Amino acid sequence: MTQASTATARDLVRIALADDPGGILEATATRHGLSLQDTVECLPADMWTHISGTHFVDVMSDVSEWGNLTVISHTKDAILEFEGPVPAGTLGHGFYNLAGGGGLSGHLRADNCKAIVFLRRPFMGKETLSVQFFNGDGEAMFKIFVGRDEHRKLKADQVERFTQLETRFPETRSAH
């Protein structure tokens, strides 16, 4: 895609998302030939905060203290979801290694994270808050969503932690 056609696609996506920010962003990205990060950053500016991926370990360490969350990995071939605590991790052998021992474990390439976006938007008629991790191609590595209580409301303590973390780092919005 040329730079001009990418700019036009972004303009079209901005218009569409201003009217309906609650759709499936991956589908919108594919439809317009944009990366997911470009698409997220076409949402109204008050819905997202972009920080550098260099804060990956700090963000993951903080999130590991929040309790039960939802972790999603959405690719063209699968949407995987995990609900539960995100374990703390440590750097080693080129990975951020999740401690495991519970339901979620694994090895994440922290150095591949180039951007982290704190996203607040409606989805399926409900407010959502997520921390989204993007690689150098602007594609999602994975997303972590604030949990819900027994009444399907966002957990107030996690909303507070999300807001504190979102404002902890110097904001570096994309120049798109």
N, CA and C atoms as a LAMMPS dump frame, in Angstrom:
ITEM: TIMESTEP
0
ITEM: NUMBER OF ATOMS
528
ITEM: BOX BOUNDS ff ff ff
-5.0000000000000000e+02 5.0000000000000000e+02
-5.0000000000000000e+02 5.0000000000000000e+02
-5.0000000000000000e+02 5.0000000000000000e+02
ITEM: ATOMS id mol type element x y z
1 1 1 N 0.852 -1.175 0
2 1 2 C 0 0 0
3 1 3 C 0.897 1.237 0
4 2 1 N 0.584 2.193 -0.841
5 2 2 C 1.375 3.418 -0.914
6 2 3 C 1.072 4.3 0.292
7 3 1 N 1.944 5.262 0.536
8 3 2 C 1.744 6.169 1.654
9 3 3 C 0.439 6.949 1.499
10 4 1 N 0.115 7.369 0.285
11 4 2 C -1.119 8.121 0.037
12 4 3 C -2.347 7.254 0.291
13 5 1 N -2.31 5.992 -0.19
14 5 2 C -3.477 5.127 0.011
15 5 3 C -3.613 4.72 1.475
16 6 1 N -2.479 4.619 2.203
17 6 2 C -2.54 4.34 3.639
18 6 3 C -3.191 5.508 4.36
19 7 1 N -2.834 6.732 3.976
20 7 2 C -3.432 7.918 4.595
21 7 3 C -4.927 7.965 4.311
22 8 1 N -5.329 7.64 3.083
23 8 2 C -6.748 7.613 2.728
24 8 3 C -7.479 6.54 3.526
25 9 1 N -6.87 5.364 3.664
26 9 2 C -7.474 4.287 4.445
27 9 3 C -7.649 4.725 5.894
28 10 1 N -6.649 5.383 6.454
29 10 2 C -6.761 5.878 7.833
30 10 3 C -7.911 6.865 7.965
31 11 1 N -8.057 7.764 6.98
32 11 2 C -9.159 8.732 7.019
33 11 3 C -10.506 8.02 7.002
34 12 1 N -10.646 7.015 6.15
35 12 2 C -11.897 6.249 6.075
36 12 3 C -12.178 5.521 7.388
37 13 1 N -11.138 4.951 7.967
38 13 2 C -11.298 4.233 9.231
39 13 3 C -11.645 5.204 10.353
40 14 1 N -11.005 6.371 10.386
41 14 2 C -11.334 7.376 11.416
42 14 3 C -12.816 7.748 11.365
43 15 1 N -13.323 7.942 10.162
44 15 2 C -14.741 8.301 9.999
45 15 3 C -15.629 7.167 10.488
46 16 1 N -15.319 5.942 10.068
47 16 2 C -16.121 4.783 10.464
48 16 3 C -16.087 4.57 11.977
49 17 1 N -14.91 4.693 12.585
50 17 2 C -14.792 4.454 14.017
51 17 3 C -15.361 5.595 14.856
52 18 1 N -15.408 6.789 14.315
53 18 2 C -16.041 7.894 15.042
54 18 3 C -17.531 7.613 15.206
55 19 1 N -18.133 6.99 14.176
56 19 2 C -19.558 6.648 14.227
57 19 3 C -19.824 5.395 15.044
58 20 1 N -18.924 4.401 14.966
59 20 2 C -19.12 3.13 15.645
60 20 3 C -17.775 2.577 16.114
61 21 1 N -17.323 2.976 17.319
62 21 2 C -16.018 2.52 17.806
63 21 3 C -16.049 1.109 18.39
64 22 1 N -17.197 0.466 18.398
65 22 2 C -17.347 -0.809 19.088
66 22 3 C -17.232 -2.052 18.24
67 23 1 N -16.764 -1.938 17.016
68 23 2 C -16.666 -3.109 16.146
69 23 3 C -15.405 -3.922 16.393
70 24 1 N -15.251 -4.982 15.631
71 24 2 C -14.062 -5.82 15.732
72 24 3 C -12.935 -5.13 14.959
73 25 1 N -11.966 -4.64 15.671
74 25 2 C -10.907 -3.827 15.076
75 25 3 C -10.043 -4.623 14.104
76 26 1 N -9.833 -5.898 14.367
77 26 2 C -9.045 -6.722 13.454
78 26 3 C -9.719 -6.807 12.091
79 27 1 N -11.04 -6.919 12.072
80 27 2 C -11.778 -6.973 10.808
81 27 3 C -11.678 -5.642 10.073
82 28 1 N -11.775 -4.548 10.808
83 28 2 C -11.639 -3.223 10.201
84 28 3 C -10.243 -3.044 9.62
85 29 1 N -9.218 -3.475 10.351
86 29 2 C -7.841 -3.371 9.869
87 29 3 C -7.664 -4.154 8.57
88 30 1 N -8.146 -5.375 8.55
89 30 2 C -8.021 -6.223 7.356
90 30 3 C -8.761 -5.615 6.178
91 31 1 N -9.968 -5.153 6.422
92 31 2 C -10.8 -4.577 5.357
93 31 3 C -10.13 -3.378 4.695
94 32 1 N -9.376 -2.608 5.465
95 32 2 C -8.765 -1.385 4.945
96 32 3 C -7.264 -1.511 4.683
97 33 1 N -6.704 -2.693 4.917
98 33 2 C -5.293 -2.906 4.644
99 33 3 C -4.363 -2.185 5.601
100 34 1 N -4.806 -1.988 6.834
101 34 2 C -3.996 -1.325 7.85
102 34 3 C -3.552 -2.325 8.902
103 35 1 N -2.529 -1.972 9.642
104 35 2 C -2.158 -2.786 10.798
105 35 3 C -3.198 -2.553 11.893
106 36 1 N -3.233 -3.462 12.848
107 36 2 C -4.161 -3.281 13.964
108 36 3 C -3.812 -2.024 14.755
109 37 1 N -2.52 -1.771 14.965
110 37 2 C -2.133 -0.568 15.705
111 37 3 C -2.595 0.696 14.983
112 38 1 N -2.411 0.757 13.666
113 38 2 C -2.9 1.918 12.901
114 38 3 C -4.403 2.076 13.093
115 39 1 N -5.114 0.968 13.074
116 39 2 C -6.569 1.008 13.218
117 39 3 C -6.958 1.486 14.608
118 40 1 N -6.329 0.956 15.644
119 40 2 C -6.602 1.391 17.019
120 40 3 C -6.362 2.889 17.145
121 41 1 N -5.29 3.378 16.527
122 41 2 C -4.958 4.79 16.647
123 41 3 C -5.808 5.682 15.745
124 42 1 N -6.746 5.085 15.015
125 42 2 C -7.754 5.852 14.28
126 42 3 C -9.008 6.074 15.124
127 43 1 N -9.087 5.395 16.265
128 43 2 C -10.198 5.641 17.187
129 43 3 C -10.091 7.067 17.715
130 44 1 N -11.193 7.626 18.22
131 44 2 C -11.11 8.966 18.812
132 44 3 C -9.972 9.024 19.837
133 45 1 N -9.235 10.113 19.824
134 45 2 C -8.01 10.251 20.621
135 45 3 C -8.231 10.078 22.118
136 46 1 N -9.435 10.342 22.608
137 46 2 C -9.672 10.192 24.046
138 46 3 C -9.865 8.738 24.465
139 47 1 N -9.831 7.821 23.509
140 47 2 C -10.014 6.399 23.822
141 47 3 C -8.708 5.653 24.035
142 48 1 N -7.59 6.254 23.661
143 48 2 C -6.333 5.493 23.744
144 48 3 C -5.152 6.358 24.138
145 49 1 N -4.186 5.688 24.779
146 49 2 C -2.907 6.287 25.137
147 49 3 C -1.82 5.342 24.659
148 50 1 N -0.852 5.869 23.96
149 50 2 C 0.239 5.089 23.362
150 50 3 C 1.521 5.37 24.129
151 51 1 N 2.182 4.303 24.594
152 51 2 C 3.494 4.461 25.216
153 51 3 C 4.481 3.551 24.485
154 52 1 N 5.738 3.761 24.736
155 52 2 C 6.78 2.967 24.099
156 52 3 C 6.775 1.527 24.612
157 53 1 N 7.081 0.602 23.728
158 53 2 C 7.207 -0.796 24.099
159 53 3 C 8.367 -1.065 25.043
160 54 1 N 9.244 -0.078 25.21
161 54 2 C 10.359 -0.256 26.145
162 54 3 C 9.869 -0.407 27.587
163 55 1 N 8.605 -0.083 27.821
164 55 2 C 8.019 -0.214 29.161
165 55 3 C 7.375 -1.583 29.374
166 56 1 N 7.613 -2.526 28.469
167 56 2 C 6.979 -3.848 28.509
168 56 3 C 7.101 -4.508 29.883
169 57 1 N 8.304 -4.634 30.404
170 57 2 C 8.512 -5.343 31.666
171 57 3 C 7.793 -4.62 32.809
172 58 1 N 7.885 -3.285 32.842
173 58 2 C 7.203 -2.527 33.893
174 58 3 C 5.696 -2.728 33.839
175 59 1 N 5.134 -2.698 32.644
176 59 2 C 3.69 -2.876 32.492
177 59 3 C 3.282 -4.294 32.895
178 60 1 N 4.001 -5.288 32.394
179 60 2 C 3.67 -6.677 32.73
180 60 3 C 3.811 -6.942 34.232
181 61 1 N 4.828 -6.372 34.861
182 61 2 C 5.019 -6.557 36.305
183 61 3 C 3.848 -5.978 37.08
184 62 1 N 3.39 -4.806 36.679
185 62 2 C 2.262 -4.173 37.348
186 62 3 C 0.99 -4.998 37.147
187 63 1 N 0.718 -5.394 35.919
188 63 2 C -0.491 -6.145 35.589
189 63 3 C -0.54 -7.474 36.356
190 64 1 N 0.616 -8.039 36.652
191 64 2 C 0.642 -9.323 37.366
192 64 3 C 0.081 -9.214 38.782
193 65 1 N -0.125 -8.003 39.257
194 65 2 C -0.659 -7.782 40.608
195 65 3 C -2.154 -7.463 40.611
196 66 1 N -2.819 -7.496 39.463
197 66 2 C -4.204 -7.055 39.365
198 66 3 C -5.245 -8.12 39.672
199 67 1 N -4.878 -9.369 39.727
200 67 2 C -5.87 -10.428 39.932
201 67 3 C -6.341 -10.995 38.6
202 68 1 N -7.554 -11.525 38.586
203 68 2 C -8.085 -12.189 37.393
204 68 3 C -8.383 -11.195 36.274
205 69 1 N -7.796 -11.472 35.115
206 69 2 C -7.936 -10.65 33.914
207 69 3 C -8.264 -11.577 32.755
208 70 1 N -8.486 -10.996 31.594
209 70 2 C -8.656 -11.785 30.377
210 70 3 C -7.527 -11.44 29.424
211 71 1 N -6.787 -12.465 29.004
212 71 2 C -5.707 -12.309 28.038
213 71 3 C -6.193 -12.884 26.718
214 72 1 N -6.061 -12.102 25.647
215 72 2 C -6.527 -12.54 24.324
216 72 3 C -5.384 -12.439 23.319
217 73 1 N -5.255 -13.473 22.534
218 73 2 C -4.381 -13.468 21.372
219 73 3 C -5.273 -13.701 20.16
220 74 1 N -5.385 -12.692 19.296
221 74 2 C -6.28 -12.734 18.134
222 74 3 C -5.435 -12.693 16.872
223 75 1 N -5.406 -13.813 16.163
224 75 2 C -4.703 -13.879 14.886
225 75 3 C -5.726 -14.173 13.802
226 76 1 N -5.281 -14.25 12.545
227 76 2 C -6.219 -14.565 11.471
228 76 3 C -6.722 -15.998 11.579
229 77 1 N -6.027 -16.837 12.357
230 77 2 C -6.39 -18.242 12.451
231 77 3 C -7.072 -18.645 13.745
232 78 1 N -6.97 -17.84 14.786
233 78 2 C -7.543 -18.226 16.076
234 78 3 C -7.715 -17.018 16.974
235 79 1 N -8.667 -17.122 17.858
236 79 2 C -8.824 -16.162 18.947
237 79 3 C -8.737 -16.986 20.219
238 80 1 N -7.636 -16.834 20.94
239 80 2 C -7.421 -17.577 22.173
240 80 3 C -7.661 -16.648 23.348
241 81 1 N -8.396 -17.141 24.34
242 81 2 C -8.701 -16.354 25.527
243 81 3 C -8.32 -17.133 26.772
244 82 1 N -7.786 -16.422 27.737
245 82 2 C -7.475 -16.987 29.039
246 82 3 C -8.031 -16.051 30.087
247 83 1 N -8.733 -16.594 31.074
248 83 2 C -9.213 -15.79 32.198
249 83 3 C -8.544 -16.288 33.459
250 84 1 N -7.91 -15.374 34.169
251 84 2 C -7.216 -15.7 35.405
252 84 3 C -6.112 -14.696 35.641
253 85 1 N -5.297 -14.933 36.656
254 85 2 C -4.199 -14.008 36.937
255 85 3 C -3.084 -14.136 35.905
256 86 1 N -2.477 -13.009 35.587
257 86 2 C -1.303 -12.988 34.716
258 86 3 C -0.094 -13.13 35.638
259 87 1 N 0.688 -14.191 35.46
260 87 2 C 1.821 -14.381 36.371
261 87 3 C 2.926 -13.362 36.138
262 88 1 N 3.68 -13.098 37.189
263 88 2 C 4.865 -12.26 37.063
264 88 3 C 5.876 -12.999 36.201
265 89 1 N 6.838 -12.269 35.69
266 89 2 C 7.846 -12.894 34.853
267 89 3 C 9.214 -12.292 35.08
268 90 1 N 10.179 -12.901 34.415
269 90 2 C 11.557 -12.409 34.477
270 90 3 C 12.169 -12.498 33.09
271 91 1 N 13.13 -11.627 32.834
272 91 2 C 13.839 -11.664 31.564
273 91 3 C 14.93 -12.724 31.613
274 92 1 N 15.046 -13.478 30.52
275 92 2 C 16.103 -14.464 30.414
276 92 3 C 16.071 -15.162 29.076
277 93 1 N 17.225 -15.406 28.493
278 93 2 C 17.346 -16.134 27.223
279 93 3 C 16.543 -15.478 26.105
280 94 1 N 16.455 -14.149 26.122
281 94 2 C 15.768 -13.416 25.066
282 94 3 C 14.254 -13.345 25.215
283 95 1 N 13.729 -13.8 26.348
284 95 2 C 12.281 -13.804 26.558
285 95 3 C 11.933 -13.178 27.9
286 96 1 N 10.663 -12.758 28.004
287 96 2 C 10.056 -12.44 29.287
288 96 3 C 9.316 -13.716 29.659
289 97 1 N 9.83 -14.425 30.64
290 97 2 C 9.34 -15.749 30.986
291 97 3 C 8.314 -15.649 32.107
292 98 1 N 7.054 -16.002 31.79
293 98 2 C 5.994 -15.988 32.784
294 98 3 C 6.237 -17.108 33.777
295 99 1 N 6.075 -16.814 35.052
296 99 2 C 6.389 -17.778 36.104
297 99 3 C 5.514 -19.032 36.023
298 100 1 N 4.302 -18.903 35.513
299 100 2 C 3.441 -20.081 35.377
300 100 3 C 3.023 -20.626 36.723
301 101 1 N 2.797 -21.939 36.761
302 101 2 C 2.332 -22.56 37.986
303 101 3 C 0.82 -22.526 38.097
304 102 1 N 0.186 -21.667 37.31
305 102 2 C -1.266 -21.587 37.276
306 102 3 C -1.718 -21.936 35.874
307 103 1 N -2.73 -21.282 35.414
308 103 2 C -3.267 -21.577 34.088
309 103 3 C -2.497 -20.967 32.938
310 104 1 N -1.832 -19.845 33.165
311 104 2 C -1.134 -19.154 32.082
312 104 3 C 0.369 -19.248 32.299
313 105 1 N 1.06 -19.651 31.275
314 105 2 C 2.516 -19.656 31.309
315 105 3 C 2.994 -19.421 29.889
316 106 1 N 4.268 -19.173 29.732
317 106 2 C 4.8 -18.98 28.393
318 106 3 C 6.001 -18.067 28.399
319 107 1 N 6.427 -17.746 27.187
320 107 2 C 7.64 -16.96 26.972
321 107 3 C 7.333 -15.895 25.929
322 108 1 N 7.528 -14.652 26.283
323 108 2 C 7.172 -13.523 25.437
324 108 3 C 8.429 -12.787 25.005
325 109 1 N 8.507 -12.432 23.751
326 109 2 C 9.663 -11.685 23.253
327 109 3 C 9.468 -10.196 23.56
328 110 1 N 9.916 -9.799 24.739
329 110 2 C 9.746 -8.417 25.196
330 110 3 C 10.355 -7.42 24.225
331 111 1 N 11.504 -7.757 23.642
332 111 2 C 12.163 -6.828 22.721
333 111 3 C 11.368 -6.59 21.447
334 112 1 N 10.458 -7.481 21.117
335 112 2 C 9.622 -7.301 19.92
336 112 3 C 8.492 -6.312 20.157
337 113 1 N 8.229 -5.963 21.407
338 113 2 C 7.155 -5.018 21.715
339 113 3 C 7.654 -3.604 21.429
340 114 1 N 7.033 -2.968 20.45
341 114 2 C 7.437 -1.614 20.053
342 114 3 C 6.47 -0.544 20.536
343 115 1 N 5.251 -0.965 20.892
344 115 2 C 4.253 -0.006 21.371
345 115 3 C 3.286 -0.72 22.305
346 116 1 N 2.803 0.034 23.279
347 116 2 C 1.769 -0.441 24.191
348 116 3 C 0.669 0.61 24.159
349 117 1 N -0.566 0.135 23.978
350 117 2 C -1.698 1.058 23.921
351 117 3 C -2.682 0.704 25.028
352 118 1 N -3.032 1.705 25.828
353 118 2 C -4.09 1.586 26.824
354 118 3 C -5.363 2.031 26.119
355 119 1 N -6.321 1.121 26
356 119 2 C -7.506 1.372 25.183
357 119 3 C -8.769 1.319 26.02
358 120 1 N -9.606 2.35 25.875
359 120 2 C -10.919 2.437 26.528
360 120 3 C -11.948 2.6 25.416
361 121 1 N -12.801 1.571 25.241
362 121 2 C -13.802 1.694 24.192
363 121 3 C -14.956 0.743 24.446
364 122 1 N -16.086 1.031 23.818
365 122 2 C -17.208 0.094 23.934
366 122 3 C -16.961 -1.121 23.036
367 123 1 N -17.453 -2.274 23.481
368 123 2 C -17.415 -3.476 22.653
369 123 3 C -18.601 -4.339 23.052
370 124 1 N -19.412 -4.69 22.068
371 124 2 C -20.623 -5.486 22.299
372 124 3 C -21.505 -4.851 23.376
373 125 1 N -21.603 -3.52 23.313
374 125 2 C -22.491 -2.796 24.212
375 125 3 C -21.958 -2.572 25.618
376 126 1 N -20.715 -2.96 25.872
377 126 2 C -20.138 -2.783 27.203
378 126 3 C -18.814 -2.017 27.107
379 127 1 N -18.556 -1.221 28.134
380 127 2 C -17.282 -0.527 28.217
381 127 3 C -16.18 -1.557 28.434
382 128 1 N -15.061 -1.405 27.74
383 128 2 C -13.907 -2.279 27.949
384 128 3 C -12.66 -1.426 28.156
385 129 1 N -11.744 -1.973 28.919
386 129 2 C -10.421 -1.382 29.114
387 129 3 C -9.414 -2.481 28.854
388 130 1 N -8.449 -2.188 27.996
389 130 2 C -7.433 -3.198 27.693
390 130 3 C -6.07 -2.554 27.528
391 131 1 N -5.053 -3.38 27.764
392 131 2 C -3.669 -3.006 27.503
393 131 3 C -3.251 -3.877 26.328
394 132 1 N -2.869 -3.231 25.22
395 132 2 C -2.551 -3.962 23.996
396 132 3 C -1.078 -3.769 23.649
397 133 1 N -0.434 -4.876 23.338
398 133 2 C 1 -4.895 23.073
399 133 3 C 1.211 -5.141 21.581
400 134 1 N 1.976 -4.257 20.918
401 134 2 C 2.155 -4.318 19.466
402 134 3 C 3.613 -4.536 19.092
403 135 1 N 3.823 -5.33 18.043
404 135 2 C 5.175 -5.555 17.523
405 135 3 C 5.531 -4.467 16.51
406 136 1 N 6.694 -4.578 15.897
407 136 2 C 7.184 -3.573 14.964
408 136 3 C 6.36 -3.44 13.694
409 137 1 N 5.546 -4.45 13.372
410 137 2 C 4.666 -4.389 12.207
411 137 3 C 3.31 -3.784 12.555
412 138 1 N 3.125 -3.4 13.828
413 138 2 C 1.845 -2.834 14.25
414 138 3 C 0.782 -3.893 14.479
415 139 1 N 1.197 -5.139 14.599
416 139 2 C 0.25 -6.223 14.866
417 139 3 C 0.269 -6.55 16.35
418 140 1 N -0.861 -7.029 16.853
419 140 2 C -0.977 -7.323 18.281
420 140 3 C -0.177 -8.556 18.649
421 141 1 N 0.629 -8.412 19.687
422 141 2 C 1.283 -9.571 20.284
423 141 3 C 0.233 -10.297 21.131
424 142 1 N -0.474 -9.526 21.95
425 142 2 C -1.576 -10.014 22.781
426 142 3 C -2.214 -8.8 23.44
427 143 1 N -3.366 -9.048 24.094
428 143 2 C -4.105 -7.984 24.765
429 143 3 C -4.488 -8.483 26.149
430 144 1 N -4.512 -7.565 27.109
431 144 2 C -4.95 -7.903 28.462
432 144 3 C -6.12 -6.985 28.808
433 145 1 N -7.264 -7.6 29.16
434 145 2 C -8.478 -6.856 29.457
435 145 3 C -8.758 -6.83 30.954
436 146 1 N -9.182 -5.671 31.453
437 146 2 C -9.637 -5.528 32.823
438 146 3 C -10.79 -6.507 33.028
439 147 1 N -10.794 -7.154 34.197
440 147 2 C -11.811 -8.155 34.508
441 147 3 C -13.157 -7.548 34.866
442 148 1 N -14.129 -8.435 34.974
443 148 2 C -15.497 -8.051 35.33
444 148 3 C -15.918 -8.779 36.605
445 149 1 N -16.807 -8.133 37.363
446 149 2 C -17.322 -8.742 38.585
447 149 3 C -18.522 -9.634 38.275
448 150 1 N -19.169 -10.133 39.31
449 150 2 C -20.308 -11.049 39.131
450 150 3 C -21.5 -10.389 38.442
451 151 1 N -21.534 -9.066 38.394
452 151 2 C -22.605 -8.33 37.711
453 151 3 C -22.176 -7.882 36.314
454 152 1 N -21.019 -8.382 35.846
455 152 2 C -20.455 -8.071 34.523
456 152 3 C -20.016 -6.611 34.399
457 153 1 N -19.777 -5.971 35.538
458 153 2 C -19.229 -4.607 35.568
459 153 3 C -17.714 -4.707 35.671
460 154 1 N -17.019 -3.723 35.113
461 154 2 C -15.568 -3.696 35.244
462 154 3 C -15.192 -3.638 36.726
463 155 1 N -14.186 -4.398 37.109
464 155 2 C -13.744 -4.414 38.499
465 155 3 C -13.128 -3.061 38.848
466 156 1 N -13.716 -2.398 39.835
467 156 2 C -13.316 -1.034 40.192
468 156 3 C -11.841 -0.94 40.566
469 157 1 N -11.32 -1.909 41.317
470 157 2 C -9.919 -1.846 41.716
471 157 3 C -9 -1.97 40.503
472 158 1 N -9.402 -2.774 39.511
473 158 2 C -8.587 -2.912 38.305
474 158 3 C -8.686 -1.67 37.422
475 159 1 N -9.847 -1.038 37.385
476 159 2 C -9.991 0.215 36.639
477 159 3 C -9.037 1.256 37.226
478 160 1 N -8.959 1.303 38.548
479 160 2 C -8.051 2.24 39.206
480 160 3 C -6.596 1.921 38.865
481 161 1 N -6.224 0.649 38.906
482 161 2 C -4.854 0.249 38.568
483 161 3 C -4.539 0.571 37.1
484 162 1 N -5.507 0.315 36.201
485 162 2 C -5.355 0.62 34.785
486 162 3 C -5.054 2.1 34.605
487 163 1 N -5.851 2.956 35.239
488 163 2 C -5.693 4.408 35.119
489 163 3 C -4.341 4.858 35.672
490 164 1 N -3.938 4.308 36.807
491 164 2 C -2.635 4.658 37.374
492 164 3 C -1.508 4.268 36.429
493 165 1 N -1.582 3.071 35.856
494 165 2 C -0.532 2.594 34.966
495 165 3 C -0.516 3.4 33.667
496 166 1 N -1.695 3.712 33.161
497 166 2 C -1.814 4.479 31.919
498 166 3 C -1.147 5.84 32.023
499 167 1 N -1.177 6.424 33.197
500 167 2 C -0.621 7.772 33.383
501 167 3 C 0.774 7.759 33.986
502 168 1 N 1.329 6.584 34.228
503 168 2 C 2.644 6.466 34.876
504 168 3 C 3.809 6.826 33.954
505 169 1 N 3.651 6.627 32.667
506 169 2 C 4.727 6.811 31.702
507 169 3 C 4.46 8.055 30.857
508 170 1 N 5.534 8.663 30.35
509 170 2 C 5.313 9.806 29.46
510 170 3 C 4.513 9.344 28.239
511 171 1 N 3.456 10.037 27.943
512 171 2 C 2.604 9.674 26.8
513 171 3 C 3.346 9.953 25.501
514 172 1 N 3.292 9.005 24.595
515 172 2 C 3.955 9.164 23.303
516 172 3 C 3.004 8.731 22.201
517 173 1 N 1.956 9.49 22.006
518 173 2 C 0.987 9.149 20.949
519 173 3 C 1.681 9.059 19.602
520 174 1 N 1.125 8.223 18.737
521 174 2 C 1.654 8.048 17.393
522 174 3 C 1.409 9.318 16.565
523 175 1 N 2.232 9.523 15.559
524 175 2 C 2.099 10.716 14.706
525 175 3 C 1.137 10.498 13.55
526 176 1 N 0.344 9.431 13.594
527 176 2 C -0.584 9.145 12.487
528 176 3 C -1.663 10.188 12.395
